[in-house]
Amino acid sequence: MTDRTNFLLVFALWGAGLGAAGQYAKISVIFDRLPAVYPDAGAALGFIVSLVGFLGIVLGVVAGLVVARIRYRRAMLWALWAGAALSLFQATLPSLPLMLLSRGLEGVSHLAMVVAAPTLIAQLSAERHRGFTLTLWSTFFSVAFTLLVALGLPLVDAMGVPALFVAHAIWLAVFAVILGLFLRPLEVPPEGALSLGGILRDHVAIYRSPSIAAPGAGWMFYTFCFLAILTVLPPFIAPEWRAWVMGAMPLTSIAVSLTLGVFVLRFISAVMLVQIGFALCIVALLWLWAAPGLPAACLVLAGALGLVQGASFAAVPQLNDTAAHQSQAYGGLAQTGNLGNTLGTPVLLAVLGVAGFPGLIWTCIAVFGCGIAAHAWMAARRAH
């Protein structure tokens, strides 16, 4: 820990995080163009997107354990250079099996970054600034998707799909050079050797710990609904408002987390703010139940989700003092977040097909209620 915050390195790590999010976003924003690249792929195209997330489900906690052992700076730089090399390879538009293999390897690179970077940010931040710096980190996915829609799609229109992969590789390489030059290794106690038995024991220890597991537990309920809501909500918004509202929701979430969220974290714990955010999500959903598709209710929901987003990351160092425990908690966030992202959209689409819009709303209310309850249960366990 430090008494001074190195904001330049914090922003550099956040910039590297945009590259990590780009590993998802670069495929998502051009997904409608992939059938022209792989005309015989059929349903297998979906795996180009999902392989990265699947690895997050399987290896999220393992990534936290491995990163703690091989050291955070080393893991971050390795992940950035590997990600850049894989993006350059993808720019050649290889055969589908090789593209899928590269996406699987990219999932390993992605996990290393999303575990190492927030751990490093927490260590580089003074306690008084940690609410801001980790809330800033929490915006990396939303900001990356926004940038790739605004800048990446015009690049693809002008120069083709390979240009986007090359640009992504350059982005990762630039931050690898910056961090390689200016980021110093953390002084942390050495960890023991990895073994299969040790990994299994560590999984049990992590998820039994009400401090290490708590941020990821709440995060699963957040991710279960966030992308799914953005996916299934548009048809219920009036056509003349639809594009504006859907573009404004992620930006509202970012703005609220970086302003109101950071301010409130000065006075209450991050866990309490997560619970307040979930409660406000429920209020916004009840408003949407009464007035389906109302733009104001959609934006209030997005703002409430922003409080949960930032506070979930800020909860990690508040609940865990050591870098090793923080990296385990961020590994848990990666694992539960990918699980929520993977399950949320298909489940809510199924609910929508069976029970319509009211069923969708009440399911989301139940999920957010579970998020409040999970944090309350773990807080009770920490108090004893």
Salt bridges, closest charged atoms under 4 A:
GLU106 OE2 - LYS26 NZ 2.58
GLU106 OE1 - ARG103 NH1 2.67
ASP157 OD1 - ARG33 NH1 2.82
ASP202 OD2 - ARG69 NH2 3.40
